[in-house]
Amino acid sequence: MFVRRPQFCFRLLLLSLVVVVPGSAVAQQSSGKQKQVETVNGPVKDVSFQALWLIESDDVHRVEYDGPAREALSKVGFGRLVPAGSVVSALTVGRDARLETHSRYGKFKCQVQFLNTTEPGQLQALLELEAQPNEGVAVYTTVRVPMDKWFLAGAGDSRVGLPVHADDGKRAVLIMKVTEEVIVLE
């Protein structure tokens, strides 16, 4: 019994040195965790978004969409696309934005609201997008969206454009991109 007691005291002394000694690995590890907690960013406050309405068109007289999402749209089955309308806006997360524009193809209405999520780099989006040509396409959805990446908001078969433009109007597609902060122009 006497032999075990010094071992116990030695272990207790060693444990107290590890815990008490400043600059030890344990102390550095806990301060590293504290620094990580301090550098965590807060919620996203303001965002800018772009919504683009594209239509399939075989008319060579229309300028083809050649933006950053073109290759991915081809991979999911869309043919030659031309821009039909677009909106860009900034808003505070938690508030909504309503935009409406007109083009030769008809009216394009957009209402969005973004909310923060627990996932970094994502927002929850309440989207209401309507393209109203002769026969419209509309998207009403709530979805988590990535920041700084183009995503497909919705698509549908449509007869977009005037009846005399037979080459237009096979399908319409709505794509969006959300970026943090407002777009600063100076």
Phi, psi and omega per residue, in radians:
M1 nan -0.668 -3.134
F2 -1.147 -0.528 -3.135
V3 -1.240 -0.643 -3.121
R4 -1.252 -0.570 -3.068
R5 -1.093 -0.797 3.105
P6 -1.100 -0.605 3.100
Q7 -1.125 -0.723 3.111
F8 -1.096 -0.785 3.132
C9 -1.117 -0.713 3.126
F10 -1.096 -0.762 3.114
R11 -1.108 -0.710 3.124
L12 -1.129 -0.731 3.110
L13 -1.128 -0.758 3.128
L14 -1.108 -0.756 3.116
L15 -1.096 -0.722 -3.135
S16 -1.198 -0.567 3.081
L17 -1.164 -0.722 -3.141
V18 -1.120 -0.715 -3.096
V19 -1.336 -0.664 -2.998
V20 -1.505 -0.598 -3.019
V21 -1.155 2.068 3.084
P22 -1.232 2.622 -3.135
G23 1.485 -0.030 3.107
S24 -1.240 2.931 -3.126
A25 -1.049 -0.657 3.138
V26 -1.148 -0.762 -3.139
A27 -1.142 -0.704 3.125
Q28 -1.155 -0.681 -3.135
Q29 -1.129 -0.743 -3.133
S30 -1.209 -0.609 3.095
S31 -1.236 -0.537 3.064
G32 -1.112 -0.707 3.093
K33 -1.134 -0.654 3.134
Q34 -1.142 -0.686 3.113
K35 -1.133 -0.668 3.113
Q36 -1.077 -0.734 -3.136
V37 -1.119 -0.656 -3.125
E38 -1.206 -0.518 -3.071
T39 -1.586 0.005 3.116
V40 -1.163 2.236 3.140
N41 -1.257 2.672 3.082
G42 -1.397 -2.968 -3.131
P43 -1.193 2.730 3.072
V44 -1.199 2.305 -3.068
K45 -1.776 -0.805 -3.106
D46 -2.283 2.505 3.111
V47 -2.369 2.821 2.950
S48 -2.110 2.593 3.105
F49 -2.433 2.715 3.038
Q50 -2.195 2.326 3.027
A51 -2.120 2.307 -3.071
L52 -2.201 2.245 3.093
W53 -1.771 2.075 -3.141
L54 -2.080 2.589 3.051
I55 -2.238 2.594 3.020
E56 -1.281 2.354 -3.136
S57 -2.668 2.348 3.063
D58 -1.652 0.022 -3.109
D59 -1.283 1.960 -3.105
V60 -1.219 -0.210 3.120
H61 -1.451 -0.120 3.086
R62 -1.701 2.427 -3.135
V63 -1.210 2.208 -3.118
E64 -1.348 2.476 3.057
Y65 -1.245 2.183 -3.137
D66 -2.286 0.682 -3.109
G67 -1.414 -3.078 -3.070
P68 -1.127 -0.348 -3.127
A69 -1.637 0.020 -3.040
R70 -1.042 -0.824 -3.092
E71 -1.095 -0.754 3.135
A72 -1.161 -0.648 3.096
L73 -1.127 -0.651 3.068
S74 -1.115 -0.703 -3.125
K75 -1.118 -0.527 3.137
V76 -1.637 0.156 2.940
G77 1.855 0.151 3.130
F78 -1.546 2.446 3.115
G79 -1.452 -2.616 -3.139
R80 -1.111 2.175 -3.097
L81 -2.015 2.481 3.051
V82 -2.172 2.550 3.095
P83 -1.160 2.364 3.112
A84 -2.034 -0.340 3.130
G85 3.088 2.755 3.113
S86 -2.719 2.728 3.028
V87 -2.421 2.582 3.077
V88 -2.378 2.386 3.133
S89 -2.748 2.831 3.014
A90 -2.050 2.607 3.083
L91 -2.757 2.817 3.080
T92 -1.493 2.338 3.139
V93 -1.022 2.317 -3.103
G94 1.758 -0.320 3.083
R95 -1.791 2.961 3.113
D96 -2.013 2.759 3.073
A97 -2.164 2.424 3.098
R98 -2.212 2.176 -3.128
L99 -2.308 2.613 3.109
E100 -2.542 2.365 3.122
T101 -2.462 2.814 3.117
H102 -2.137 2.521 3.052
S103 -2.427 -3.136 3.120
R104 -1.090 -0.305 -3.112
Y105 -1.655 -0.137 3.131
G106 2.281 -2.879 -3.080
K107 -1.581 2.440 3.095
F108 -2.175 2.019 -3.135
K109 -1.990 2.470 -3.093
C110 -2.455 2.235 3.007
Q111 -2.315 2.194 -3.114
V112 -2.368 2.707 2.987
Q113 -2.538 2.368 -3.139
F114 -2.041 2.487 3.066
L115 -2.263 2.592 3.100
N116 -1.222 2.699 3.076
T117 -2.172 3.077 3.088
T118 -1.422 -0.206 -3.135
E119 -1.571 2.258 3.087
P120 -1.191 2.490 3.110
G121 1.371 0.214 3.115
Q122 -2.347 2.611 3.003
L123 -2.254 2.703 2.979
Q124 -1.578 2.284 -3.081
A125 -2.094 2.275 2.967
L126 -1.757 1.937 -3.028
L127 -1.962 2.332 2.962
E128 -2.326 1.778 -3.111
L129 -2.076 2.279 3.129
E130 -2.339 2.185 2.996
A131 -1.928 2.096 -2.991
Q132 -2.061 1.288 2.938
P133 -1.481 -2.678 3.134
N134 -0.913 -0.841 3.023
E135 -2.172 2.098 -2.972
G136 -1.531 2.998 2.996
V137 -2.276 2.404 -3.099
A138 -2.393 2.544 3.099
V139 -2.254 2.160 3.039
Y140 -2.232 1.905 -3.073
T141 -2.700 2.783 2.972
T142 -2.139 2.205 -3.025
V143 -2.684 2.676 2.995
R144 -1.432 2.295 -3.085
V145 -2.141 2.580 3.104
P146 -1.377 2.627 3.048
M147 -1.474 2.539 3.019
D148 1.107 0.445 3.077
K149 -2.413 2.477 3.043
W150 -1.253 2.428 3.077
F151 -2.411 2.717 3.130
L152 -1.432 2.023 3.121
A153 -1.471 -0.598 3.130
G154 3.052 2.863 3.130
A155 -2.728 2.756 3.100
G156 -2.922 2.744 3.039
D157 -1.168 2.488 -3.055
S158 -2.789 2.705 2.953
R159 -1.850 1.334 -3.084
V160 -1.383 2.410 3.063
G161 1.755 3.091 3.137
L162 -1.295 2.620 -3.109
P163 -1.027 -0.458 -3.120
V164 -1.296 -0.238 3.109
H165 -1.662 1.411 -3.038
A166 -1.142 -0.435 -3.097
D167 -1.331 -0.277 -3.095
D168 -1.629 2.756 2.829
G169 1.662 0.492 3.072
K170 -1.306 -0.933 3.095
R171 -2.491 2.673 3.047
A172 -2.025 2.550 3.129
V173 -2.392 2.433 3.124
L174 -2.016 2.145 3.116
I175 -2.143 2.707 -3.097
M176 -2.474 2.788 3.016
K177 -2.515 2.356 3.139
V178 -2.072 2.291 3.092
T179 -2.188 2.623 3.134
E180 -1.312 2.537 3.125
E181 1.365 2.866 3.091
V182 -1.441 2.736 3.099
I183 -1.374 2.068 -3.115
V184 -1.702 2.302 -3.047
L185 -1.843 0.017 3.064
E186 -2.464 nan nan
